Amino acid sequence: MKQRLLVMNGQRLVQSEKGGNWNTDKVEKAGAVKPGIYNIHLSVQADKSKAHDGFVIHADKEHVYQQVGKSFVKHDRADFDKLPEIGTNSTIKYDNGKATVASSSMKMGRGIS
């Protein structure tokens, strides 16, 4: 199932595609997540041998999604003792299979790509 995150007007909409149409499953406050369309269905499983530095954009029952550069990484929710806050810029790395979260100094901005 394809899933995306649509952030606009201070709201975070979790949508899933059914029959070629996007249906809204959940609406929450956007918080610190920047407006845009985040195609989290394109996310790849986190490589536990590396540190992942980026913005945490969404968490569901199974995964925590993080934007790293222009791509998305998903971490298993069960690997966290304490979930990172949505919208925070974090470095997530693994120690003995458990995810540890530290705040990052990276800034999110618009630039020429």
C-alpha positions as CSV (number, residue, x, y, z in Angstrom):
1,M,0.0,0.0,0.0
2,K,1.3,3.4,-1.0
3,Q,1.4,6.0,1.8
4,R,2.3,9.7,1.8
5,L,2.4,12.5,4.2
6,L,0.8,15.8,3.1
7,V,1.7,18.9,5.3
8,M,-0.2,22.1,4.7
9,N,-2.0,24.8,6.6
10,G,-0.6,23.6,9.9
11,Q,-1.9,20.1,9.5
12,R,-0.3,16.7,8.8
13,L,-2.4,14.4,6.7
14,V,-1.5,10.7,6.4
15,Q,-2.9,9.4,3.1
16,S,-3.0,6.0,1.4
17,E,-3.7,5.2,-2.2
18,K,-6.7,3.0,-3.0
19,G,-7.8,2.5,-6.5
20,G,-5.7,5.4,-7.9
21,N,-7.2,7.9,-5.4
22,W,-5.5,9.3,-2.3
23,N,-7.7,8.9,0.8
24,T,-6.9,10.7,4.1
25,D,-6.5,8.2,7.0
26,K,-5.4,10.5,9.7
27,V,-5.1,14.3,10.4
28,E,-2.8,15.7,13.1
29,K,-1.1,19.0,13.9
30,A,2.0,19.6,11.7
31,G,4.1,20.9,14.5
32,A,7.6,21.6,13.2
33,V,7.3,19.6,10.0
34,K,7.7,21.9,7.0
35,P,4.9,22.1,4.4
36,G,5.2,19.7,1.5
37,I,4.4,16.2,0.1
38,Y,6.5,13.4,1.6
39,N,6.2,10.1,-0.3
40,I,7.0,7.8,2.6
41,H,6.1,4.8,0.5
42,L,9.5,5.3,-1.2
43,S,11.4,5.0,2.1
44,V,14.1,2.3,2.5
45,Q,14.9,0.3,5.6
46,A,17.5,1.9,7.8
47,D,21.0,0.5,7.6
48,K,21.9,-0.3,11.2
49,S,25.6,0.0,10.6
50,K,25.3,3.7,9.8
51,A,24.1,6.9,11.5
52,H,21.2,8.6,9.8
53,D,21.0,12.4,10.1
54,G,17.8,14.2,9.2
55,F,14.3,15.3,10.1
56,V,11.9,12.9,11.8
57,I,8.7,13.4,9.8
58,H,6.3,10.7,10.9
59,A,5.8,7.7,13.2
60,D,3.1,4.9,12.9
61,K,2.5,1.6,14.6
62,E,5.4,-0.1,12.9
63,H,8.0,2.5,11.7
64,V,9.6,5.9,12.4
65,Y,10.2,7.8,9.2
66,Q,13.1,10.2,8.7
67,Q,14.0,12.4,5.8
68,V,17.7,12.1,5.1
69,G,18.7,14.5,2.3
70,K,16.0,14.1,-0.4
71,S,15.3,10.4,0.4
72,F,13.4,8.7,3.3
73,V,14.5,6.1,5.7
74,K,12.3,4.0,7.9
75,H,13.3,2.7,11.3
76,D,11.5,-0.1,13.1
77,R,9.5,1.4,16.0
78,A,10.4,-1.5,18.2
79,D,14.1,-0.5,18.1
80,F,13.4,2.7,20.1
81,D,13.1,2.9,23.9
82,K,11.8,6.4,23.5
83,L,10.5,7.7,20.2
84,P,12.0,10.8,18.7
85,E,9.8,13.9,18.6
86,I,8.2,14.5,15.2
87,G,9.7,17.5,13.3
88,T,13.0,17.3,15.1
89,N,16.3,17.2,13.4
90,S,18.0,14.0,14.8
91,T,20.8,11.6,14.3
92,I,19.7,8.1,14.7
93,K,22.2,5.3,15.1
94,Y,22.2,1.8,16.4
95,D,24.0,0.2,19.3
96,N,23.4,-3.5,19.8
97,G,20.3,-3.4,17.7
98,K,18.7,-0.6,19.7
99,A,18.2,2.9,18.2
100,T,19.7,5.9,20.0
101,V,18.6,9.4,19.1
102,A,20.7,12.5,19.4
103,S,19.8,16.0,18.3
104,S,21.5,17.2,15.1
105,S,23.0,20.5,14.1
106,M,21.8,20.2,10.5
107,K,19.4,22.9,9.3
108,M,16.5,22.4,7.0
109,G,16.3,25.1,4.3
110,R,15.5,25.7,0.7
111,G,18.4,25.9,-1.6
112,I,19.3,25.4,-5.3
113,S,19.4,21.7,-6.2
